[in-house]
Every structure is written in C-alpha cells, then in structure tokens.
Amino acid sequence: MTVAVIGAGVAGAAAARTLRSRGVDALVLEASEAVGGRTRTVGLEYGAADSGAIFLMGSYDATFRYLREAGHEHELRRWEARAAVLDGDGDRHPVRFDRPWTFLRLPQLTWRDRRRAVRAIGALAMRRGPAPFDTDELAAVDDGRTLAEWARARFGDRVYEYVVRPLMGPLTGADPETISAAFTIALLGRVHRTQLWVPPGGLGQIASWLLDGVDVRTATPVRALEYTPDGMTVHTPGGPFDVQGVIVATDVRQARELLDGVVDSSVCAALDAVEPVPAYHVLLGYHTDPWPDAGHDLVVQAGPGQHHNYGVLRNSRRAPYSVPPGGQTVSVYFDRTQAPDSDEEQVVARARAAVDRAFGFAVPDFHRVFGMDVALIAPTPGHYEAMRATRDAMPSRIRLAGDYLSHSGIEAALLSGERAARDLLAAGCGTAQHRDDPRGPRS
Ligand SMILES: Cc1cc2nc3c(=O)[nH]c(=O)nc-3n(C[C@H](O)[C@H](O)[C@H](O)COP(=O)(O)OP(=O)(O)OC[C@H]3O[C@@H](n4cnc5c(N)ncnc54)[C@H](O)[C@@H]3O)c2cc1C
C-alpha cells in the first residue's frame, strides 16, 4: 500500500479508482460513517434521500465516460425538470430547467430581449468555449467580471433577472453578483447538453460505484499529516499510517486545516481565500401527496430583489426512492447565511413557508434537516487562476482533490480526483520501491 486518500466524496473516490486502475492500492480514510460526502444518499424511514447533490448534467463528460466504462450508464434515469418561475407578483410561469431556452418565454421579456439573448447564446455555443470544470480553461476566460456584470452587459437587465439569475442562482448556489462569469460562459457554450440524470438509488451511488473494490475505512478522520524520510505519516485516532503519498480530498476548509504547517503558507492563504457557501437542505415528507396534480417539480424565483432560497423541489419524479408510497417529499435549499442563528424549528418553518409559496399549503408528516458548513463554493473573479497556481504549488507527495479546485459539482470533483492521482503517480509515488503494511495503522 502506498497512497492514502483522505475523504471518500466523489473526488477521493475518483482518485482511488484511478490509482487502482494503475495497479496502486489506495487506502481511503473517511471521517464520517459512510462514503459519498456531499453526494451522500442517506436512509430514511421510507427509502433514502439525497442529502446534497441532486442530478448529473449531460455535459459531465468525465463522469459519463466513467459510468460507461463501469457499465452503469444505462441505469441512469432522465429527469425532465419541469419547473415554474415564481415572479415578484407571485405568478408562476412554466419552464424546463433542463432546457434553459424555455426561460426566454417569460412574459417579462420583450422580443428584443429574446432576440439579443438568442444571438449572444448562439455565439457562445458556436465557438469552442472553456470546459465547465477545467480549472485552466476557466482561468483563461475569467476576465475579472462578476456573473451579474457580464450578463447585464451581454444580455441586458431583464434577461439577467429572469433567465440568468433564476437558472444560475440555483445551479451554483452562489450569488451571481459576486461570482465569476467564467462557469456560466462555459455552460452556455454547451446549452444543448443540459439534460439531467439521476442514478436509480440516489446520487450516493456514484461514489459507491467508484469505490468498488477499494479499501475504505469509514469513521476514520485524519487529524494530521507528517513528512517522513520515505514518505508521509497520516495520523488518525486509531493510529498512524505510513504511506508514500497522500491525496487530500476533503472540502476546502478541512484541507486548509490538514495542510497547516505541512505545505507552503501561500497554499494555505489561497485556500483561506476560497469562499464556501454554507447551506441548509430541508426535506419535508408527506404520507399523502398534497399536490398529486402539480405539473412541475421545481420552483425557482426570478425578478429583482432578494431571493431567499435556491429552489423548492418535489422529489417524486426525480427521486422516487425518497418518497413514501402514495406520498411526497419536498426539498428546500437555502443559503445558511440568510438564517445564521436559526434553530431547527425556525429552519423548518422557513422551509415550510417556501413550500407553501411554491406549491400550496400542506402540513408535513416528517422532516430532516441537512446543515452543511461547506455546501458549495462561491468562485469570485480570480478564483480559478488562484486554484490553478495552488494545485501546481503542491509538493509532489501531497496532491489536492476537491470540487473547489474549479467549480462545485460532481464532474469537478471527479476530474480533480483523477488528476491528483495522475500527478502523484507521475511524481513517482505508488512505485514498488516503498512497501508498507496495507492492513492497519502502525501501532
Ligand atoms: C445541497 C447541494 C446540492 C448539490 N447539487 C449538485 C448537483 O445537483 N449536481 C452536482 O454535480 N453537484 C451538486 N452539488 C455539488 C457536489 O455535491 C459537490 O461539488 C461534490 O460532491 C464535492 O465532492 P468532493 O469529493 O470534492 O467533496 P465532499 O463531497 O465534501 O467529500 C469530502 C469528504 O471528505 C471527508 N472528510 C473531511 N475531512 C476529513 C478528514 N479530516 N479525514 C477524513 N475524511 C474527511 C468528508 O466526510 C467527505 O466525505 C451539490 C451540493 C450540495 C451541498
């Protein structure tokens, strides 16, 4: 055994799979009691619920390549994301979240707005734009403008408020007024590939599939890293592991903590500068579906003003595994900074109010609250270049993997894990010259 992978989210799982495919045994150390990280699907009284990630996008080339190779692609289910845009007057307008151009039907837009948007999006789709999760390519198109600045200049204010913001706010979980325009430029260049897909048993299956056959120790948090003459020691409460190389595949805050005093302070400073978005996901459950005839599954807000949640999602069509027979579950996602001091009761009340507005009043029979300190990241202008430099400044025995290296998303995590593993192998880690006991920590 030569390489330790810290974290069993998609990034760590992809790193471990890549190492294994090159004949190197990876030992995956995961702090929590199950794998998946922010894609984890957790057991419920009635089936299972996706605690974090909701879908895969058709433009996730690396993820689909892997799913094809592993024979799982055909198992995915397409989700027609029938949605409604809730405007400032409380009116609902039907759109498809997986067909962004349907937002151009909104009555708030003029024909001139629509023509200008079609031309601008067409121009982006015609040229080969950046890949949406390639740090280097995103860095190259990040010209310092925020998404709001770029979109208002390119499409005008109304298209920004009624198309770009209601689409990209929920998709990125970040405020378009602060994040870089680069990711949206990349996605609009692939506007024809926005179909959405869900594994049959939940998003957690992606990490589980990737980790098939890999040695994973759950409930094994890594507390510290240390250099040794031959490699590194990874310290856990159960004892140390001597390894040849390490892939840190945790969220950005945990990575920063583990690397403190181990790598150059510029790396820590760059990780400190990444802005995490803390979020709540509130799952409300109903034994009987209160809205059996609802034509749409998702409600997003549009128009000028504050938007208090990313989206309200009825799960029965997207994730039937999360719904009691004849019943319904609804997921409400919102930025936790909007409710910093709320206790669970207040958080649930906030979610219920959002559901009442979106679908109509109903009293839930059960609920679960998933609170995340680092749900997503808000890549401000300059983020991608900073991450490119940070990734390249890492010592050869320690590589970083994680969504924050480009832009939050399963594809980003998977790509980062594959790359970290390749870089570590290229640096000579994983060769036969150094052999450790793979079975347990050193006593
Ligand atoms: C509410 C929500 C909705 C989302 N929706 C989507 C979506 O629809 N589509 C999409 O593509 N993406 C979505 N995302 C983003 C996506 O889930 C993440 O970008 C991706 O899963 C991040 O993977 P990761 O492996 O980089 O990090 P993580 O999933 O955070 O994995 C890190 C792992 O490291 C472990 N860890 C941390 N510290 C230690 C330690 N000291 N020792 C050992 N282990 C440790 C953690 O327990 C965790 O398992 C969503 C995220 C959230 C929160």
The ligand as an SDF file (V2000), in Angstrom:
LIG
                    3D

 53 58  0  0  0  0  0  0  0  0999 V2000
  -27.2640   20.8280   -1.4710 C   0  0  0  0  0  0  0  0  0  0  0  0
  -26.2880   20.5090   -2.5870 C   0  0  0  0  0  0  0  0  0  0  0  0
  -26.7570   20.2670   -3.8460 C   0  0  0  0  0  0  0  0  0  0  0  0
  -25.8500   19.9580   -4.8810 C   0  0  0  0  0  0  0  0  0  0  0  0
  -26.3350   19.6510   -6.1150 N   0  0  0  0  0  0  0  0  0  0  0  0
  -25.4880   19.2040   -7.0710 C   0  0  0  0  0  0  0  0  0  0  0  0
  -25.9950   18.6720   -8.2760 C   0  0  0  0  0  0  0  0  0  0  0  0
  -27.2060   18.5780   -8.4820 O   0  0  0  0  0  0  0  0  0  0  0  0
  -25.0840   18.2420   -9.2130 N   0  0  0  0  0  0  0  0  0  0  0  0
  -23.7430   18.3080   -8.9940 C   0  0  0  0  0  0  0  0  0  0  0  0
  -22.9790   17.9190   -9.8760 O   0  0  0  0  0  0  0  0  0  0  0  0
  -23.2430   18.7840   -7.8400 N   0  0  0  0  0  0  0  0  0  0  0  0
  -24.0850   19.2190   -6.8640 C   0  0  0  0  0  0  0  0  0  0  0  0
  -23.5920   19.6400   -5.6700 N   0  0  0  0  0  0  0  0  0  0  0  0
  -22.1360   19.7640   -5.5090 C   0  0  0  0  0  0  0  0  0  0  0  0
  -21.4730   18.4150   -5.3050 C   0  0  0  0  0  0  0  0  0  0  0  0
  -22.2010   17.6410   -4.3960 O   0  0  0  0  0  0  0  0  0  0  0  0
  -20.0610   18.6500   -4.7720 C   0  0  0  0  0  0  0  0  0  0  0  0
  -19.4070   19.5920   -5.5810 O   0  0  0  0  0  0  0  0  0  0  0  0
  -19.2240   17.3740   -4.7750 C   0  0  0  0  0  0  0  0  0  0  0  0
  -19.9680   16.2870   -4.2790 O   0  0  0  0  0  0  0  0  0  0  0  0
  -17.9840   17.6080   -3.9220 C   0  0  0  0  0  0  0  0  0  0  0  0
  -17.2490   16.3960   -3.8440 O   0  0  0  0  0  0  0  0  0  0  0  0
  -15.8350   16.3580   -3.1130 P   0  0  0  0  0  0  0  0  0  0  0  0
  -15.3930   14.9500   -3.1550 O   0  0  0  0  0  0  0  0  0  0  0  0
  -14.9750   17.4210   -3.6580 O   0  0  0  0  0  0  0  0  0  0  0  0
  -16.1290   16.8030   -1.5940 O   0  0  0  0  0  0  0  0  0  0  0  0
  -17.0390   16.1210   -0.4800 P   0  0  0  0  0  0  0  0  0  0  0  0
  -18.2240   15.5000   -1.0850 O   0  0  0  0  0  0  0  0  0  0  0  0
  -17.2670   17.1780    0.5440 O   0  0  0  0  0  0  0  0  0  0  0  0
  -16.1360   14.9620    0.1140 O   0  0  0  0  0  0  0  0  0  0  0  0
  -15.1470   15.2030    1.0900 C   0  0  0  0  0  0  0  0  0  0  0  0
  -15.1120   14.0090    2.0250 C   0  0  0  0  0  0  0  0  0  0  0  0
  -14.0230   14.1760    2.9150 O   0  0  0  0  0  0  0  0  0  0  0  0
  -14.4050   13.7360    4.1980 C   0  0  0  0  0  0  0  0  0  0  0  0
  -13.5150   14.3640    5.1680 N   0  0  0  0  0  0  0  0  0  0  0  0
  -13.4590   15.6570    5.5450 C   0  0  0  0  0  0  0  0  0  0  0  0
  -12.4960   15.8390    6.4440 N   0  0  0  0  0  0  0  0  0  0  0  0
  -11.9000   14.6380    6.6360 C   0  0  0  0  0  0  0  0  0  0  0  0
  -10.8170   14.1900    7.4430 C   0  0  0  0  0  0  0  0  0  0  0  0
  -10.1440   15.0230    8.2400 N   0  0  0  0  0  0  0  0  0  0  0  0
  -10.4790   12.8760    7.3950 N   0  0  0  0  0  0  0  0  0  0  0  0
  -11.1400   12.0100    6.5870 C   0  0  0  0  0  0  0  0  0  0  0  0
  -12.1840   12.3930    5.8130 N   0  0  0  0  0  0  0  0  0  0  0  0
  -12.5450   13.6880    5.8280 C   0  0  0  0  0  0  0  0  0  0  0  0
  -15.8490   14.1830    4.2900 C   0  0  0  0  0  0  0  0  0  0  0  0
  -16.5440   13.4860    5.3250 O   0  0  0  0  0  0  0  0  0  0  0  0
  -16.3460   13.8800    2.8980 C   0  0  0  0  0  0  0  0  0  0  0  0
  -16.8770   12.5700    2.7920 O   0  0  0  0  0  0  0  0  0  0  0  0
  -24.4680   19.9360   -4.6180 C   0  0  0  0  0  0  0  0  0  0  0  0
  -24.0130   20.1730   -3.3240 C   0  0  0  0  0  0  0  0  0  0  0  0
  -24.8980   20.4470   -2.3140 C   0  0  0  0  0  0  0  0  0  0  0  0
  -24.3860   20.6390   -0.9270 C   0  0  0  0  0  0  0  0  0  0  0  0
  1  2  1  0
  2  3  1  0
  2 52  2  0
  3  4  2  0
  4  5  1  0
  4 50  1  0
  5  6  2  0
  6  7  1  0
  6 13  1  0
  7  8  2  0
  7  9  1  0
  9 10  1  0
 10 11  2  0
 10 12  1  0
 12 13  2  0
 13 14  1  0
 14 15  1  0
 14 50  1  0
 15 16  1  0
 16 17  1  0
 16 18  1  0
 18 19  1  0
 18 20  1  0
 20 21  1  0
 20 22  1  0
 22 23  1  0
 23 24  1  0
 24 25  2  0
 24 26  1  0
 24 27  1  0
 27 28  1  0
 28 29  2  0
 28 30  1  0
 28 31  1  0
 31 32  1  0
 32 33  1  0
 33 34  1  0
 33 48  1  0
 34 35  1  0
 35 36  1  0
 35 46  1  0
 36 37  1  0
 36 45  1  0
 37 38  2  0
 38 39  1  0
 39 40  1  0
 39 45  2  0
 40 41  1  0
 40 42  2  0
 42 43  1  0
 43 44  2  0
 44 45  1  0
 46 47  1  0
 46 48  1  0
 48 49  1  0
 50 51  2  0
 51 52  1  0
 52 53  1  0
M  END
$$$$
